[in-house]
């Protein structure tokens, strides 16, 4: 989950859309990425995050390969520029 920077709701929404588009652009570019879903927040409560990302990998090794992939690193640059706060959970099932 990601909270983006912004001085007002419109700027925050625009930054969330920019980041969502960048993340969605990874689909098909990184072989280890089995599936991915992003969603923009519709909840107006102050505690709500602006963007959520769920991704699926075959293994922890595939996740590790994704993390260092050049295309992912490009998106990380955008993330670091636009993010205010993130919450991350990596798990196996």
N, CA, C and O atoms as a Tinker XYZ file with bonds, in Angstrom:
   372  protein
     1  N      0.849000   -1.159000    0.000000    73     2
     2  CA     0.000000    0.000000    0.000000    64     1     3
     3  C      0.899000    1.228000    0.000000    63     2     4     5
     4  O      1.975000    1.237000    0.597000    81     3
     5  N      0.434000    2.249000   -0.677000    73     3     6
     6  CA     1.264000    3.440000   -0.854000    64     5     7
     7  C      0.423000    4.689000   -0.607000    63     6     8     9
     8  O     -0.693000    4.820000   -1.109000    81     7
     9  N      0.986000    5.599000    0.177000    73     7    10
    10  CA     0.445000    6.953000    0.283000    64     9    11
    11  C      1.353000    7.836000   -0.552000    63    10    12    13
    12  O      2.574000    7.799000   -0.402000    81    11
    13  N      0.765000    8.619000   -1.422000    73    11    14
    14  CA     1.562000    9.490000   -2.285000    64    13    15
    15  C      1.562000   10.911000   -1.749000    63    14    16    17
    16  O      0.700000   11.307000   -0.965000    81    15
    17  N      2.553000   11.661000   -2.195000    73    15    18
    18  CA     2.653000   13.072000   -1.827000    64    17    19
    19  C      1.599000   13.873000   -2.585000    63    18    20    21
    20  O      1.136000   13.468000   -3.651000    81    19
    21  N      1.237000   14.996000   -2.024000    73    19    22
    22  CA     0.299000   15.895000   -2.689000    64    21    23
    23  C     -0.191000   16.948000   -1.728000    63    22    24    25
    24  O     -0.435000   16.672000   -0.554000    81    23
    25  N     -0.333000   18.158000   -2.234000    73    23    26
    26  CA    -0.792000   19.276000   -1.406000    64    25    27
    27  C     -2.306000   19.367000   -1.300000    63    26    28    29
    28  O     -2.842000   20.104000   -0.471000    81    27
    29  N     -2.995000   18.601000   -2.159000    73    27    30
    30  CA    -4.457000   18.597000   -2.145000    64    29    31
    31  C     -4.927000   17.269000   -2.743000    63    30    32    33
    32  O     -4.125000   16.543000   -3.331000    81    31
    33  N     -6.203000   16.944000   -2.602000    73    31    34
    34  CA    -6.700000   15.658000   -3.109000    64    33    35
    35  C     -6.455000   15.445000   -4.606000    63    34    36    37
    36  O     -6.157000   14.328000   -5.029000    81    35
    37  N     -6.574000   16.486000   -5.393000    73    35    38
    38  CA    -6.370000   16.345000   -6.842000    64    37    39
    39  C     -4.915000   15.997000   -7.162000    63    38    40    41
    40  O     -4.651000   15.125000   -7.989000    81    39
    41  N     -3.978000   16.678000   -6.509000    73    39    42
    42  CA    -2.566000   16.391000   -6.742000    64    41    43
    43  C     -2.213000   14.978000   -6.275000    63    42    44    45
    44  O     -1.461000   14.272000   -6.946000    81    43
    45  N     -2.753000   14.569000   -5.132000    73    43    46
    46  CA    -2.516000   13.207000   -4.643000    64    45    47
    47  C     -3.074000   12.178000   -5.624000    63    46    48    49
    48  O     -2.427000   11.169000   -5.903000    81    47
    49  N     -4.265000   12.432000   -6.144000    73    47    50
    50  CA    -4.883000   11.500000   -7.092000    64    49    51
    51  C     -4.041000   11.416000   -8.364000    63    50    52    53
    52  O     -3.801000   10.322000   -8.874000    81    51
    53  N     -3.591000   12.561000   -8.880000    73    51    54
    54  CA    -2.760000   12.565000  -10.082000    64    53    55
    55  C     -1.463000   11.790000   -9.858000    63    54    56    57
    56  O     -1.045000   11.023000  -10.726000    81    55
    57  N     -0.827000   11.981000   -8.709000    73    55    58
    58  CA     0.400000   11.251000   -8.413000    64    57    59
    59  C      0.142000    9.750000   -8.285000    63    58    60    61
    60  O      0.958000    8.936000   -8.717000    81    59
    61  N     -0.990000    9.390000   -7.693000    73    59    62
    62  CA    -1.346000    7.972000   -7.583000    64    61    63
    63  C     -1.557000    7.356000   -8.962000    63    62    64    65
    64  O     -1.149000    6.220000   -9.202000    81    63
    65  N     -2.191000    8.096000   -9.867000    73    63    66
    66  CA    -2.421000    7.588000  -11.231000    64    65    67
    67  C     -1.093000    7.429000  -11.972000    63    66    68    69
    68  O     -0.889000    6.433000  -12.666000    81    67
    69  N     -0.199000    8.390000  -11.833000    73    67    70
    70  CA     1.122000    8.296000  -12.469000    64    69    71
    71  C      1.852000    7.045000  -11.980000    63    70    72    73
    72  O      2.416000    6.294000  -12.775000    81    71
    73  N      1.835000    6.832000  -10.681000    73    71    74
    74  CA     2.515000    5.672000  -10.116000    64    73    75
    75  C      1.834000    4.376000  -10.529000    63    74    76    77
    76  O      2.511000    3.402000  -10.858000    81    75
    77  N      0.511000    4.348000  -10.517000    73    75    78
    78  CA    -0.236000    3.158000  -10.938000    64    77    79
    79  C      0.108000    2.801000  -12.381000    63    78    80    81
    80  O      0.355000    1.634000  -12.688000    81    79
    81  N      0.126000    3.783000  -13.257000    73    79    82
    82  CA     0.447000    3.526000  -14.659000    64    81    83
    83  C      1.858000    2.963000  -14.816000    63    82    84    85
    84  O      2.086000    2.065000  -15.627000    81    83
    85  N      2.801000    3.491000  -14.040000    73    83    86
    86  CA     4.176000    2.995000  -14.102000    64    85    87
    87  C      4.251000    1.543000  -13.633000    63    86    88    89
    88  O      4.914000    0.716000  -14.258000    81    87
    89  N      3.571000    1.242000  -12.533000    73    87    90
    90  CA     3.564000   -0.129000  -12.014000    64    89    91
    91  C      2.884000   -1.071000  -13.002000    63    90    92    93
    92  O      3.408000   -2.146000  -13.295000    81    91
    93  N      1.732000   -0.678000  -13.512000    73    91    94
    94  CA     1.008000   -1.520000  -14.474000    64    93    95
    95  C      1.845000   -1.792000  -15.719000    63    94    96    97
    96  O      1.689000   -2.833000  -16.357000    81    95
    97  N      2.727000   -0.868000  -16.066000    73    95    98
    98  CA     3.592000   -1.047000  -17.228000    64    97    99
    99  C      4.615000   -2.154000  -17.080000    63    98   100   101
   100  O      5.253000   -2.531000  -18.063000    81    99
   101  N      4.790000   -2.687000  -15.881000    73    99   102
   102  CA     5.731000   -3.782000  -15.669000    64   101   103
   103  C      5.206000   -5.120000  -16.170000    63   102   104   105
   104  O      5.986000   -6.028000  -16.457000    81   103
   105  N      3.890000   -5.245000  -16.275000    73   103   106
   106  CA     3.287000   -6.508000  -16.701000    64   105   107
   107  C      3.795000   -6.864000  -18.101000    63   106   108   109
   108  O      3.707000   -6.063000  -19.032000    81   107
   109  N      4.323000   -8.070000  -18.229000    73   107   110
   110  CA     4.840000   -8.546000  -19.506000    64   109   111
   111  C      6.300000   -8.213000  -19.740000    63   110   112   113
   112  O      6.894000   -8.696000  -20.705000    81   111
   113  N      6.895000   -7.397000  -18.878000    73   111   114
   114  CA     8.293000   -7.004000  -19.040000    64   113   115
   115  C      9.246000   -7.788000  -18.145000    63   114   116   117
   116  O     10.446000   -7.854000  -18.411000    81   115
   117  N      8.713000   -8.376000  -17.094000    73   115   118
   118  CA     9.545000   -9.088000  -16.132000    64   117   119
   119  C      9.040000  -10.528000  -16.042000    63   118   120   121
   120  O      7.956000  -10.772000  -15.511000    81   119
   121  N      9.815000  -11.479000  -16.554000    73   119   122
   122  CA     9.345000  -12.866000  -16.618000    64   121   123
   123  C      8.948000  -13.462000  -15.264000    63   122   124   125
   124  O      8.041000  -14.292000  -15.199000    81   123
   125  N      9.601000  -13.057000  -14.206000    73   123   126
   126  CA     9.316000  -13.618000  -12.880000    64   125   127
   127  C      7.986000  -13.155000  -12.311000    63   126   128   129
   128  O      7.480000  -13.753000  -11.361000    81   127
   129  N      7.415000  -12.106000  -12.871000    73   127   130
   130  CA     6.145000  -11.557000  -12.388000    64   129   131
   131  C      4.996000  -12.369000  -12.978000    63   130   132   133
   132  O      4.659000  -12.231000  -14.154000    81   131
   133  N      4.400000  -13.219000  -12.142000    73   131   134
   134  CA     3.328000  -14.111000  -12.610000    64   133   135
   135  C      2.031000  -13.340000  -12.859000    63   134   136   137
   136  O      1.382000  -13.528000  -13.888000    81   135
   137  N      1.655000  -12.471000  -11.916000    73   135   138
   138  CA     0.469000  -11.630000  -12.095000    64   137   139
   139  C      0.578000  -10.426000  -11.173000    63   138   140   141
   140  O      1.314000  -10.436000  -10.186000    81   139
   141  N     -0.180000   -9.383000  -11.526000    73   139   142
   142  CA    -0.146000   -8.155000  -10.736000    64   141   143
   143  C     -1.498000   -7.453000  -10.847000    63   142   144   145
   144  O     -2.151000   -7.477000  -11.890000    81   143
   145  N     -1.893000   -6.833000   -9.746000    73   143   146
   146  CA    -3.117000   -6.034000   -9.738000    64   145   147
   147  C     -2.838000   -4.772000   -8.932000    63   146   148   149
   148  O     -2.232000   -4.835000   -7.862000    81   147
   149  N     -3.277000   -3.634000   -9.441000    73   147   150
   150  CA    -3.179000   -2.373000   -8.722000    64   149   151
   151  C     -4.570000   -1.781000   -8.586000    63   150   152   153
   152  O     -5.456000   -2.060000   -9.393000    81   151
   153  N     -4.754000   -0.970000   -7.571000    73   151   154
   154  CA    -6.041000   -0.321000   -7.383000    64   153   155
   155  C     -5.868000    1.031000   -6.740000    63   154   156   157
   156  O     -5.024000    1.213000   -5.863000    81   155
   157  N     -6.676000    1.985000   -7.182000    73   155   158
   158  CA    -6.685000    3.333000   -6.614000    64   157   159
   159  C     -7.730000    3.407000   -5.510000    63   158   160   161
   160  O     -8.827000    2.866000   -5.647000    81   159
   161  N     -7.391000    4.067000   -4.433000    73   159   162
   162  CA    -8.276000    4.210000   -3.288000    64   161   163
   163  C     -9.537000    4.996000   -3.644000    63   162   164   165
   164  O     -9.486000    5.960000   -4.407000    81   163
   165  N    -10.658000    4.574000   -3.085000    73   163   166
   166  CA   -11.915000    5.326000   -3.208000    64   165   167
   167  C    -12.426000    5.766000   -1.835000    63   166   168   169
   168  O    -13.489000    6.380000   -1.739000    81   167
   169  N    -11.679000    5.457000   -0.777000    73   167   170
   170  CA   -12.036000    5.796000    0.594000    64   169   171
   171  C    -11.452000    7.167000    0.934000    63   170   172   173
   172  O    -10.259000    7.391000    0.733000    81   171
   173  N    -12.266000    8.078000    1.440000    73   171   174
   174  CA   -11.811000    9.445000    1.721000    64   173   175
   175  C    -11.301000    9.645000    3.146000    63   174   176   177
   176  O    -10.966000   10.769000    3.520000    81   175
   177  N    -11.235000    8.595000    3.940000    73   175   178
   178  CA   -10.745000    8.727000    5.311000    64   177   179
   179  C     -9.255000    9.071000    5.301000    63   178   180   181
   180  O     -8.515000    8.554000    4.464000    81   179
   181  N     -8.808000    9.920000    6.202000    73   179   182
   182  CA    -7.398000   10.331000    6.237000    64   181   183
   183  C     -6.423000    9.168000    6.429000    63   182   184   185
   184  O     -5.280000    9.242000    5.978000    81   183
   185  N     -6.859000    8.099000    7.090000    73   183   186
   186  CA    -5.969000    6.972000    7.341000    64   185   187
   187  C     -5.788000    6.075000    6.112000    63   186   188   189
   188  O     -4.919000    5.203000    6.114000    81   187
   189  N     -6.581000    6.274000    5.082000    73   187   190
   190  CA    -6.533000    5.412000    3.905000    64   189   191
   191  C     -5.276000    5.666000    3.074000    63   190   192   193
   192  O     -4.788000    6.793000    2.985000    81   191
   193  N     -4.773000    4.608000    2.479000    73   191   194
   194  CA    -3.669000    4.717000    1.528000    64   193   195
   195  C     -4.250000    5.060000    0.157000    63   194   196   197
   196  O     -5.455000    4.925000   -0.058000    81   195
   197  N     -3.403000    5.499000   -0.765000    73   195   198
   198  CA    -3.872000    5.964000   -2.070000    64   197   199
   199  C     -3.847000    4.894000   -3.163000    63   198   200   201
   200  O     -4.609000    4.961000   -4.127000    81   199
   201  N     -2.968000    3.917000   -3.001000    73   199   202
   202  CA    -2.749000    2.921000   -4.051000    64   201   203
   203  C     -2.387000    1.598000   -3.407000    63   202   204   205
   204  O     -1.651000    1.559000   -2.422000    81   203
   205  N     -2.899000    0.525000   -3.958000    73   203   206
   206  CA    -2.543000   -0.804000   -3.474000    64   205   207
   207  C     -2.001000   -1.624000   -4.637000    63   206   208   209
   208  O     -2.442000   -1.482000   -5.778000    81   207
   209  N     -1.046000   -2.477000   -4.327000    73   207   210
   210  CA    -0.417000   -3.352000   -5.315000    64   209   211
   211  C     -0.390000   -4.760000   -4.750000    63   210   212   213
   212  O      0.053000   -4.978000   -3.622000    81   211
   213  N     -0.864000   -5.712000   -5.535000    73   211   214
   214  CA    -0.752000   -7.121000   -5.199000    64   213   215
   215  C     -0.068000   -7.809000   -6.365000    63   214   216   217
   216  O     -0.504000   -7.683000   -7.510000    81   215
   217  N      1.000000   -8.534000   -6.079000    73   215   218
   218  CA     1.719000   -9.237000   -7.139000    64   217   219
   219  C      1.976000  -10.669000   -6.705000    63   218   220   221
   220  O      2.079000  -10.962000   -5.514000    81   219
   221  N      2.078000  -11.560000   -7.690000    73   219   222
   222  CA     2.253000  -12.986000   -7.431000    64   221   223
   223  C      3.509000  -13.465000   -8.141000    63   222   224   225
   224  O      3.755000  -13.145000   -9.304000    81   223
   225  N      4.302000  -14.250000   -7.400000    73   223   226
   226  CA     5.532000  -14.833000   -7.921000    64   225   227
   227  C      5.535000  -16.324000   -7.608000    63   226   228   229
   228  O      4.917000  -16.758000   -6.637000    81   227
   229  N      6.224000  -17.103000   -8.426000    73   227   230
   230  CA     6.292000  -18.551000   -8.219000    64   229   231
   231  C      7.066000  -18.920000   -6.962000    63   230   232   233
   232  O      6.810000  -19.963000   -6.360000    81   231
   233  N      8.011000  -18.075000   -6.562000    73   231   234
   234  CA     8.883000  -18.408000   -5.441000    64   233   235
   235  C      9.494000  -17.126000   -4.880000    63   234   236   237
   236  O      9.392000  -16.056000   -5.479000    81   235
   237  N     10.120000  -17.256000   -3.739000    73   235   238
   238  CA    10.843000  -16.127000   -3.165000    64   237   239
   239  C     12.025000  -15.741000   -4.053000    63   238   240   241
   240  O     12.389000  -14.567000   -4.131000    81   239
   241  N     12.620000  -16.723000   -4.717000    73   239   242
   242  CA    13.718000  -16.444000   -5.640000    64   241   243
   243  C     13.235000  -15.596000   -6.816000    63   242   244   245
   244  O     13.951000  -14.707000   -7.275000    81   243
   245  N     12.028000  -15.867000   -7.301000    73   243   246
   246  CA    11.452000  -15.060000   -8.383000    64   245   247
   247  C     11.199000  -13.629000   -7.901000    63   246   248   249
   248  O     11.429000  -12.675000   -8.644000    81   247
   249  N     10.730000  -13.480000   -6.668000    73   247   250
   250  CA    10.531000  -12.150000   -6.092000    64   249   251
   251  C     11.861000  -11.410000   -5.999000    63   250   252   253
   252  O     11.940000  -10.222000   -6.310000    81   251
   253  N     12.901000  -12.113000   -5.573000    73   251   254
   254  CA    14.229000  -11.493000   -5.480000    64   253   255
   255  C     14.721000  -11.042000   -6.853000    63   254   256   257
   256  O     15.319000   -9.973000   -6.974000    81   255
   257  N     14.475000  -11.847000   -7.889000    73   255   258
   258  CA    14.881000  -11.478000   -9.252000    64   257   259
   259  C     14.096000  -10.249000   -9.729000    63   258   260   261
   260  O     14.658000   -9.375000  -10.388000    81   259
   261  N     12.820000  -10.181000   -9.403000    73   259   262
   262  CA    11.975000   -9.039000   -9.743000    64   261   263
   263  C     12.509000   -7.759000   -9.115000    63   262   264   265
   264  O     12.546000   -6.709000   -9.756000    81   263
   265  N     12.917000   -7.856000   -7.874000    73   263   266
   266  CA    13.381000   -6.674000   -7.136000    64   265   267
   267  C     14.577000   -5.988000   -7.790000    63   266   268   269
   268  O     14.720000   -4.769000   -7.698000    81   267
   269  N     15.436000   -6.764000   -8.448000    73   267   270
   270  CA    16.650000   -6.192000   -9.039000    64   269   271
   271  C     16.545000   -6.022000  -10.557000    63   270   272   273
   272  O     17.504000   -5.593000  -11.198000    81   271
   273  N     15.407000   -6.351000  -11.126000    73   271   274
   274  CA    15.217000   -6.221000  -12.574000    64   273   275
   275  C     15.287000   -4.734000  -12.962000    63   274   276   277
   276  O     14.723000   -3.890000  -12.265000    81   275
   277  N     15.970000   -4.410000  -14.065000    73   275   278
   278  CA    16.106000   -3.005000  -14.478000    64   277   279
   279  C     14.772000   -2.275000  -14.677000    63   278   280   281
   280  O     14.670000   -1.091000  -14.356000    81   279
   281  N     13.757000   -2.957000  -15.197000    73   279   282
   282  CA    12.450000   -2.308000  -15.389000    64   281   283
   283  C     11.814000   -1.972000  -14.038000    63   282   284   285
   284  O     11.189000   -0.922000  -13.888000    81   283
   285  N     11.972000   -2.855000  -13.064000    73   283   286
   286  CA    11.444000   -2.586000  -11.731000    64   285   287
   287  C     12.180000   -1.417000  -11.091000    63   286   288   289
   288  O     11.566000   -0.586000  -10.421000    81   287
   289  N     13.483000   -1.349000  -11.293000    73   287   290
   290  CA    14.264000   -0.249000  -10.733000    64   289   291
   291  C     13.831000    1.103000  -11.302000    63   290   292   293
   292  O     13.876000    2.109000  -10.594000    81   291
   293  N     13.413000    1.139000  -12.567000    73   291   294
   294  CA    12.897000    2.384000  -13.158000    64   293   295
   295  C     11.632000    2.840000  -12.428000    63   294   296   297
   296  O     11.453000    4.027000  -12.156000    81   295
   297  N     10.763000    1.883000  -12.118000    73   295   298
   298  CA     9.526000    2.223000  -11.407000    64   297   299
   299  C      9.836000    2.649000   -9.973000    63   298   300   301
   300  O      9.162000    3.521000   -9.425000    81   299
   301  N     10.847000    2.040000   -9.369000    73   299   302
   302  CA    11.233000    2.441000   -8.017000    64   301   303
   303  C     11.647000    3.908000   -7.967000    63   302   304   305
   304  O     11.378000    4.593000   -6.980000    81   303
   305  N     12.292000    4.391000   -9.011000    73   303   306
   306  CA    12.669000    5.808000   -9.060000    64   305   307
   307  C     11.434000    6.697000   -8.987000    63   306   308   309
   308  O     11.432000    7.705000   -8.281000    81   307
   309  N     10.388000    6.326000   -9.714000    73   307   310
   310  CA     9.129000    7.079000   -9.692000    64   309   311
   311  C      8.492000    6.957000   -8.309000    63   310   312   313
   312  O      8.009000    7.942000   -7.750000    81   311
   313  N      8.496000    5.747000   -7.766000    73   311   314
   314  CA     7.943000    5.516000   -6.436000    64   313   315
   315  C      8.616000    6.396000   -5.396000    63   314   316   317
   316  O      7.938000    7.059000   -4.611000    81   315
   317  N      9.943000    6.410000   -5.383000    73   315   318
   318  CA    10.669000    7.192000   -4.379000    64   317   319
   319  C     10.392000    8.690000   -4.516000    63   318   320   321
   320  O     10.418000    9.426000   -3.530000    81   319
   321  N     10.129000    9.128000   -5.733000    73   319   322
   322  CA     9.824000   10.544000   -5.962000    64   321   323
   323  C      8.423000   10.912000   -5.464000    63   322   324   325
   324  O      8.219000   12.004000   -4.933000    81   323
   325  N      7.463000   10.002000   -5.634000    73   323   326
   326  CA     6.062000   10.319000   -5.365000    64   325   327
   327  C      5.533000    9.815000   -4.031000    63   326   328   329
   328  O      4.497000   10.293000   -3.570000    81   327
   329  N      6.206000    8.871000   -3.400000    73   327   330
   330  CA     5.639000    8.257000   -2.191000    64   329   331
   331  C      5.824000    9.133000   -0.961000    63   330   332   333
   332  O      6.811000    9.852000   -0.807000    81   331
   333  N      4.839000    9.039000   -0.109000    73   331   334
   334  CA     4.922000    9.639000    1.216000    64   333   335
   335  C      5.202000    8.531000    2.230000    63   334   336   337
   336  O      6.000000    8.698000    3.152000    81   335
   337  N      4.523000    7.391000    2.036000    73   335   338
   338  CA     4.632000    6.280000    2.980000    64   337   339
   339  C      4.232000    4.999000    2.279000    63   338   340   341
   340  O      3.378000    5.012000    1.392000    81   339
   341  N      4.850000    3.885000    2.675000    73   339   342
   342  CA     4.468000    2.590000    2.127000    64   341   343
   343  C      4.282000    1.584000    3.253000    63   342   344   345
   344  O      4.854000    1.734000    4.332000    81   343
   345  N      3.491000    0.577000    2.998000    73   343   346
   346  CA     3.341000   -0.578000    3.881000    64   345   347
   347  C      3.458000   -1.808000    2.984000    63   346   348   349
   348  O      2.790000   -1.903000    1.955000    81   347
   349  N      4.311000   -2.744000    3.384000    73   347   350
   350  CA     4.610000   -3.898000    2.535000    64   349   351
   351  C      4.427000   -5.181000    3.326000    63   350   352   353
   352  O      4.775000   -5.254000    4.504000    81   351
   353  N      3.875000   -6.195000    2.664000    73   351   354
   354  CA     3.792000   -7.537000    3.223000    64   353   355
   355  C      4.194000   -8.505000    2.120000    63   354   356   357
   356  O      3.567000   -8.540000    1.062000    81   355
   357  N      5.246000   -9.297000    2.366000    73   355   358
   358  CA     5.630000  -10.390000    1.478000    64   357   359
   359  C      5.316000  -11.681000    2.232000    63   358   360   361
   360  O      5.699000  -11.836000    3.392000    81   359
   361  N      4.623000  -12.597000    1.576000    73   359   362
   362  CA     4.259000  -13.841000    2.254000    64   361   363
   363  C      4.266000  -14.997000    1.268000    63   362   364   365
   364  O      4.192000  -14.803000    0.054000    81   363
   365  N      4.355000  -16.198000    1.812000    73   363   366
   366  CA     4.279000  -17.426000    1.008000    64   365   367
   367  C      2.996000  -18.150000    1.361000    63   366   368   369
   368  O      2.539000  -18.101000    2.503000    81   367
   369  N      2.411000  -18.829000    0.368000    73   367   370
   370  CA     1.233000  -19.649000    0.647000    64   369   371
   371  C      1.354000  -20.962000   -0.070000    63   370   372
   372  O      0.463000  -21.805000    0.032000    81   371
